[in-house]
Amino acid sequence: MMEAEYRFVCGSCEYECISGIGVEKGPHFSKAAMVCNRCEEIDTFAVPNPGAMVDLPTGSTVCKTCGSSDQLVVWDGLTCPHCKKRMKAVGTNTKTARPFKYW
């Protein structure tokens, strides 16, 4: 998964998702927030880097909802896949460790 993930909410159609933004480059592959144009869902996928010598695991660039791989495009981090209006990030990074509370 991506290092930073946020909860996104569309004010128009109420669609919600938890995702990162953009592409995180690694030595052999990158992790990218992508949207499937077939089922209109956002998720994080592993994408091979040009010239990488390591093969990705089977099914790493396949939509988990509909099983399609040809409809995946990098998500711009703003556009709702359902109504095409603006989404906004709500709150802080969902992966941030929360401090322990005694009360």
N, CA, C and O of each residue as an XYZ file, in Angstrom:
412
protein
N       0.833     -1.187      0.000
C       0.000      0.000      0.000
C       0.877      1.249      0.000
O       2.075      1.188      0.276
N       0.269      2.349     -0.307
C       0.980      3.608     -0.350
C       1.287      4.072      1.073
O       0.612      3.684      2.027
N       2.316      4.907      1.197
C       2.721      5.391      2.510
C       1.664      6.281      3.151
O       1.398      6.159      4.347
N       1.060      7.172      2.373
C       0.031      8.063      2.900
C      -1.286      7.798      2.185
O      -1.343      7.787      0.955
N      -2.327      7.587      2.950
C      -3.655      7.373      2.389
C      -4.645      8.267      3.130
O      -4.530      8.483      4.337
N      -5.603      8.774      2.391
C      -6.591      9.686      2.942
C      -7.984      9.207      2.589
O      -8.173      8.446      1.640
N      -8.955      9.659      3.361
C     -10.351      9.358      3.059
C     -10.872     10.479      2.172
O     -10.836     11.650      2.551
N     -11.357     10.113      0.989
C     -11.895     11.076      0.039
C     -13.409     10.947     -0.008
O     -13.953      9.843      0.024
N     -14.088     12.103     -0.085
C     -15.539     12.134     -0.132
C     -15.961     13.076     -1.251
O     -15.413     14.168     -1.402
N     -16.944     12.636     -2.033
C     -17.529     13.473     -3.070
C     -18.740     14.180     -2.479
O     -19.655     13.525     -1.979
N     -18.756     15.492     -2.529
C     -19.869     16.258     -1.981
C     -21.121     16.172     -2.832
O     -22.214     16.487     -2.361
N     -20.977     15.752     -4.071
C     -22.117     15.694     -4.981
C     -22.878     14.368     -4.883
O     -24.086     14.356     -4.650
N     -22.162     13.251     -5.062
C     -22.846     11.947     -5.090
C     -22.582     11.093     -3.848
O     -23.072      9.967     -3.763
N     -21.807     11.617     -2.875
C     -21.515     10.935     -1.613
C     -20.616      9.702     -1.761
O     -20.554      8.887     -0.841
N     -19.920      9.543     -2.891
C     -18.982      8.428     -3.056
C     -17.813      8.633     -2.105
O     -17.334      9.756     -1.946
N     -17.346      7.553     -1.467
C     -16.222      7.614     -0.546
C     -15.205      6.546     -0.890
O     -15.561      5.463     -1.357
N     -13.932      6.855     -0.658
C     -12.869      5.864     -0.821
C     -11.688      6.259      0.054
O     -11.588      7.399      0.507
N     -10.805      5.312      0.284
C      -9.550      5.579      0.978
C      -8.450      5.253     -0.008
O      -8.350      4.127     -0.496
N      -7.618      6.254     -0.300
C      -6.589      6.078     -1.319
C      -5.458      7.064     -1.099
O      -5.593      8.046     -0.369
N      -4.341      6.777     -1.748
C      -3.248      7.723     -1.805
C      -3.456      8.648     -2.988
O      -4.477      8.585     -3.673
N      -2.474      9.507     -3.219
C      -2.548     10.438     -4.338
C      -1.302     10.275     -5.183
O      -0.190     10.268     -4.656
N      -1.477     10.144     -6.485
C      -0.336     10.112     -7.395
C       0.364      8.770     -7.440
O      -0.245      7.721     -7.227
N       1.673      8.825     -7.724
C       2.490      7.626     -7.919
C       3.690      7.682     -6.989
O       4.375      8.703     -6.916
N       3.949      6.582     -6.273
C       5.146      6.457     -5.445
C       6.136      5.561     -6.175
O       5.852      4.388     -6.418
N       7.281      6.102     -6.523
C       8.301      5.365     -7.275
C       9.119      4.484     -6.350
O       9.524      4.908     -5.268
N       9.357      3.263     -6.782
C      10.219      2.330     -6.089
C      11.322      1.882     -7.029
O      11.326      2.294     -8.189
N      12.249      1.063     -6.583
C      13.349      0.649     -7.459
C      12.915     -0.261     -8.611
O      13.481     -0.171     -9.700
N      11.940     -1.122     -8.402
C      11.513     -2.063     -9.435
C      10.098     -1.811     -9.928
O       9.783     -2.085    -11.086
N       9.247     -1.290     -9.057
C       7.875     -0.991     -9.452
C       7.388      0.228     -8.683
O       7.984      0.626     -7.683
N       6.318      0.803     -9.153
C       5.710      1.962     -8.510
C       4.315      1.589     -8.023
O       3.667      0.701     -8.579
N       3.864      2.272     -6.989
C       2.499      2.096     -6.507
C       1.719      3.331     -6.915
O       2.113      4.458     -6.618
N       0.605      3.104     -7.601
C      -0.168      4.217     -8.138
C      -1.629      4.117     -7.732
O      -2.214      3.034     -7.712
N      -2.209      5.273     -7.410
C      -3.651      5.350     -7.187
C      -4.302      5.391     -8.560
O      -4.063      6.311     -9.343
N      -5.132      4.381     -8.849
C      -5.736      4.280    -10.171
C      -7.244      4.113    -10.046
O      -7.752      3.618     -9.039
N      -7.944      4.535    -11.090
C      -9.395      4.377    -11.153
C      -9.725      3.418    -12.291
O      -9.143      3.501    -13.372
N     -10.656      2.516    -12.043
C     -11.131      1.598    -13.070
C     -12.320      2.260    -13.753
O     -13.324      2.552    -13.102
N     -12.220      2.496    -15.034
C     -13.304      3.151    -15.767
C     -14.502      2.237    -16.001
O     -15.580      2.710    -16.361
N     -14.325      0.936    -15.800
C     -15.436     -0.001    -15.983
C     -16.358     -0.003    -14.762
O     -17.568      0.176    -14.899
N     -15.796     -0.204    -13.580
C     -16.632     -0.280    -12.377
C     -16.593      1.000    -11.549
O     -17.290      1.097    -10.540
N     -15.795      1.978    -11.955
C     -15.702      3.280    -11.314
C     -15.295      3.196     -9.849
O     -15.921      3.807     -8.983
N     -14.236      2.431     -9.581
C     -13.692      2.297     -8.235
C     -12.236      2.745     -8.233
O     -11.533      2.610     -9.235
N     -11.789      3.280     -7.092
C     -10.413      3.749     -6.925
C      -9.687      2.783     -6.003
O     -10.235      2.359     -4.986
N      -8.449      2.435     -6.358
C      -7.639      1.544     -5.534
C      -6.165      1.794     -5.846
O      -5.843      2.573     -6.743
N      -5.277      1.139     -5.114
C      -3.842      1.264     -5.315
C      -3.325      0.022     -6.023
O      -3.668     -1.099     -5.648
N      -2.499      0.220     -7.046
C      -1.981     -0.887     -7.846
C      -0.482     -0.764     -8.027
O       0.064      0.340     -8.015
N       0.190     -1.904     -8.197
C       1.612     -1.937     -8.497
C       1.788     -1.886    -10.011
O       1.146     -2.634    -10.749
N       2.668     -0.995    -10.462
C       2.925     -0.797    -11.886
C       4.425     -0.993    -12.118
O       5.226     -0.393    -11.402
N       4.834     -1.814    -13.095
C       6.267     -2.024    -13.315
C       6.949     -0.768    -13.853
O       6.387     -0.042    -14.672
N       8.157     -0.529    -13.382
C       8.961      0.574    -13.910
C       9.594      0.159    -15.224
O       9.857     -1.027    -15.425
N       9.847      1.096    -16.124
C      10.527      0.751    -17.379
C      11.906      0.156    -17.099
O      12.688      0.722    -16.334
N      12.196     -0.964    -17.708
C      13.493     -1.622    -17.539
C      13.644     -2.415    -16.259
O      14.754     -2.839    -15.936
N      12.574     -2.631    -15.522
C      12.650     -3.384    -14.269
C      12.948     -4.848    -14.553
O      12.424     -5.422    -15.509
N      13.781     -5.443    -13.730
C      14.182     -6.839    -13.904
C      13.335     -7.803    -13.073
O      13.528     -9.017    -13.142
N      12.398     -7.268    -12.288
C      11.581     -8.086    -11.409
C      10.161     -8.139    -11.971
O       9.589     -7.110    -12.331
N       9.600     -9.342    -12.043
C       8.222     -9.497    -12.488
C       7.275     -9.215    -11.335
O       7.535     -9.603    -10.195
N       6.175     -8.537    -11.639
C       5.163     -8.273    -10.623
C       4.358     -9.533    -10.346
O       4.242    -10.394    -11.218
N       3.800     -9.655     -9.147
C       2.933    -10.797     -8.860
C       1.727    -10.806     -9.795
O       1.238     -9.748    -10.191
N       1.255    -11.977    -10.142
C       0.101    -12.104    -11.020
C      -1.118    -11.457    -10.380
O      -1.400    -11.680     -9.203
N      -1.833    -10.664    -11.147
C      -3.039    -10.015    -10.657
C      -2.807     -8.717     -9.928
O      -3.748     -8.170     -9.352
N      -1.582     -8.193     -9.928
C      -1.316     -6.957     -9.186
C      -1.832     -5.717     -9.913
O      -2.038     -4.679     -9.284
N      -2.042     -5.807    -11.219
C      -2.602     -4.670    -11.959
C      -3.974     -5.031    -12.533
O      -4.285     -4.697    -13.677
N      -4.782     -5.711    -11.733
C      -6.138     -6.093    -12.123
C      -7.097     -5.525    -11.087
O      -6.857     -5.640     -9.885
N      -8.179     -4.915    -11.548
C      -9.183     -4.343    -10.649
C      -9.757     -5.450     -9.759
O     -10.145     -6.512    -10.244
N      -9.806     -5.186     -8.461
C     -10.294     -6.182     -7.511
C     -11.813     -6.339     -7.550
O     -12.347     -7.332     -7.056
N     -12.508     -5.365     -8.134
C     -13.968     -5.417     -8.194
C     -14.470     -6.136     -9.432
O     -15.296     -7.043     -9.331
N     -13.972     -5.734    -10.621
C     -14.509     -6.295    -11.871
C     -13.532     -7.221    -12.595
O     -13.934     -7.901    -13.539
N     -12.266     -7.270    -12.186
C     -11.300     -8.157    -12.811
C     -10.700     -7.640    -14.103
O     -10.004     -8.384    -14.795
N     -10.949     -6.389    -14.447
C     -10.437     -5.804    -15.684
C      -9.064     -5.183    -15.443
O      -8.793     -4.664    -14.360
N      -8.208     -5.235    -16.446
C      -6.914     -4.559    -16.352
C      -6.747     -3.503    -17.435
O      -5.886     -2.631    -17.324
N      -7.567     -3.576    -18.482
C      -7.422     -2.641    -19.594
C      -8.141     -1.321    -19.360
O      -7.982     -0.398    -20.158
N      -8.927     -1.200    -18.292
C      -9.674      0.022    -18.011
C      -9.056      0.857    -16.885
O      -9.659      1.840    -16.454
N      -7.856      0.483    -16.397
C      -7.221      1.203    -15.306
C      -6.437      2.402    -15.821
O      -5.648      2.279    -16.757
N      -6.657      3.565    -15.206
C      -5.901      4.777    -15.511
C      -5.507      5.433    -14.192
O      -6.194      5.277    -13.183
N      -4.395      6.168    -14.210
C      -3.935      6.848    -13.002
C      -4.960      7.899    -12.602
O      -5.403      8.696    -13.429
N      -5.334      7.892    -11.320
C      -6.325      8.823    -10.789
C      -5.663     10.155    -10.504
O      -4.542     10.192     -9.996
N      -6.335     11.247    -10.821
C      -5.766     12.574    -10.610
C      -5.890     13.063     -9.169
O      -5.345     14.118     -8.843
N      -6.578     12.344     -8.307
C      -6.697     12.711     -6.903
C      -7.795     13.713     -6.615
O      -7.978     14.112     -5.465
N      -8.531     14.128     -7.635
C      -9.585     15.122     -7.451
C     -10.934     14.710     -8.009
O     -11.965     15.023     -7.414
N     -10.948     14.023     -9.123
C     -12.181     13.755     -9.851
C     -12.891     12.508     -9.326
O     -12.286     11.443     -9.204
N     -14.170     12.652     -9.021
C     -14.991     11.524     -8.593
C     -15.217     10.603     -9.790
O     -15.606     11.080    -10.856
N     -14.983      9.297     -9.646
C     -15.182      8.400    -10.782
C     -16.653      8.206    -11.154
O     -16.951      7.761    -12.263
N     -17.567      8.528    -10.256
C     -18.987      8.330    -10.525
C     -19.633      9.535    -11.216
O     -20.266      9.381    -12.260
N     -19.477     10.733    -10.641
C     -20.176     11.907    -11.176
C     -19.237     12.906    -11.857
O     -19.700     13.903    -12.411
N     -17.921     12.650    -11.823
C     -16.894     13.497    -12.461
C     -16.783     14.894    -11.850
O     -16.258     15.805    -12.491
N     -17.273     15.076    -10.615
C     -17.102     16.346     -9.922
C     -15.953     16.219     -8.935
O     -15.356     15.149     -8.817
N     -15.639     17.286     -8.232
C     -14.481     17.301     -7.336
C     -14.733     16.546     -6.043
O     -15.801     16.645     -5.439
N     -13.718     15.784     -5.633
C     -13.727     15.132     -4.332
C     -12.758     15.894     -3.441
O     -11.909     16.639     -3.930
N     -12.889     15.704     -2.130
C     -11.914     16.321     -1.242
C     -11.499     15.338     -0.164
O     -12.271     14.473      0.251
N     -10.251     15.494      0.283
C      -9.719     14.650      1.340
C     -10.274     15.143      2.672
O     -10.302     16.344      2.941
N     -10.714     14.201      3.496
C     -11.287     14.524      4.791
C     -10.377     13.953      5.861
O     -10.088     12.757      5.852
N      -9.925     14.779      6.774
C      -9.094     14.313      7.874
C      -7.630     14.211      7.513
O      -7.166     14.790      6.531
N      -6.915     13.462      8.330
C      -5.472     13.310      8.167
C      -5.158     11.946      7.573
O      -6.060     11.169      7.262
N      -3.881     11.666      7.419
C      -3.407     10.389      6.900
C      -3.993      9.246      7.728
O      -3.848      9.228      8.950
N      -4.652      8.299      7.072
C      -5.287      7.194      7.792
C      -4.281      6.199      8.354
O      -4.630      5.375      9.200
N      -3.043      6.270      7.894
C      -2.021      5.345      8.382
C      -1.182      5.923      9.518
O      -0.270      5.255     10.006
N      -1.469      7.133      9.943
C      -0.728      7.752     11.020
C      -1.031      7.057     12.332
O      -2.192      6.808     12.656
N       0.010      6.743     13.089
C      -0.183      6.101     14.392
C      -0.807      7.096     15.353
O      -0.307      8.208     15.524
N      -1.890      6.694     15.970
C      -2.584      7.560     16.919
C      -1.991      7.359     18.311
O      -1.664      6.235     18.692
N      -1.851      8.449     19.073
C      -1.307      8.307     20.435
C      -2.299      7.572     21.333
O      -3.513      7.675     21.158
N      -1.760      6.837     22.290
C      -2.597      6.106     23.235
C      -3.214      7.100     24.220
O      -2.528      7.991     24.720
N      -4.487      6.946     24.490
C      -5.179      7.841     25.432
C      -5.510      7.064     26.706
O      -5.996      5.934     26.659
N      -5.236      7.695     27.831
C      -5.505      7.064     29.127
C      -6.920      7.340     29.607
O      -7.395      6.654     30.512
N      -7.605      8.312     29.040
C      -8.951      8.639     29.507
C     -10.001      8.134     28.600
O     -11.188      8.332     28.858
